[in-house]
Every structure is written in structure tokens, then in C-alpha cells.
């Protein structure tokens, strides 16, 4: 029974992660990176809304944190005056955000029941097999093309996906899924800060305010737990 739960959880997570990543990558082709980042991170709103139907209650602090974080993301990701018409790219990324929400809630369901690292391995095996099938169905890959992109492929596969999503599964054990979604949305902040540190990209006042709002939102979301412990 435990083994069946482990395999089921890993396969479900793998399917959702594979489809979410693919929708995101295709969507980015047809929209700006800023819009894609903002819409993808909308899972911070979708998760608690779906959670209501799954009887996952959120405190008022967490709902305020969600709104604050969304405002911060808007300031951080979107440039002033940038239109927000929903086109093909935006729609694909919105589907991606919904799939990532289901991924977070699926981890929330299975992670307390199974070994997180083992479930993560099954997740990546499932996602890898599905990805390979889609690659041969929709593209014409060659060894030369794969070797030319070996660096980014290895980094994305090992660090961003392998290490990152394994830590997510282990870290989500016993954590409110909405709080997990809020913490995960900090990827936008780290992206901006990494650009400043490594690429010397200057952060505007608008972007700094966005970062600050998101950090405040994360602290606010933790307040109910801190008060409980005190």
C-alpha cells in the first residue's frame, strides 16, 4: 500500500511537472519574459482558491500576504505602460500556472505519506520519459543540437529541476500549501537579485519596492505559526 502510494504520487507529480514546464516554455515564445514570470507566479492565488474546495483553510494573514505578493510581482515583473492583453502566449502560461498549482497541492497530499526523495526520483523518471516522447513527436533532435546546449541542459536538469524540486517535496511536508506557494514565488525576487549580482543589471525603484512587498508578504504569511509557537 505504501509502495503504491509512493509510485502514484511520483507519477502524478511527474506528469504535472512535465506538462507545466512545457506549457511555460511554449508560452514564453509568444509573450515577454516579464509577463510570463508574473502569470506563472499566479499560482499563489490559484492554490488557496483550489484549496478552499479541498477544505484547506487559510488565515486572514495568509490572504493579505497573497494580495501583497501579487502586487509585488506586478511591480517586479511588468514594466510601466506594458499592455496586458491575453494572447496565445499568456493563455499557455496561465495553463502552466494552473498546472503548477495542482503540482503544489499534489505534493501537499502525498509528501506526508511517503519518502520525499524517492517520490522525487519517480517524478523525474516520469517527467523524463514523457519529455522524451514529446521531443521525438514534435521536434527533430540531433546529437549536435543536444551537445551545443549541453551546459544549460545539465544545469536545468540537475540543479533547477533535480535539486530544486526535490527540496520542494521535502520542504512541503507539513507546510500549508498556500505558504509554500508564496515562498516558491520568491523565484522572481531571486531572479532580479541574481541579475543585479551576476549580470550587473540595475534594479529600478519600482522593482525594489516589488521585492520588498514580496518579502513582507512571506513574513506576514508566517505570523500565525510564529504566534502559535510563542
Secondary structure, DSSP 8 states (H G I E B T S, - for coil): -HHHHHHHHHHHHHHHHHHHHHHHHHHHTTS-HHHHHHHHTTHHHHHHHHHHHTT----HHHHHHHHHHHHHHHHHHS-TT------HHHHHHHHHHHHHHHHHHHHHHHTTTS-HHHHHHHHHHHHHHHHHHHHHHH----HHHHHHTHHHHHHIIIIIIIIHHHHHHHHTTTS-HHHHHHHHTTHHHHHHHHHHHHS-----HHHHHHHHHHHHHHHHHHHHHHHHH-
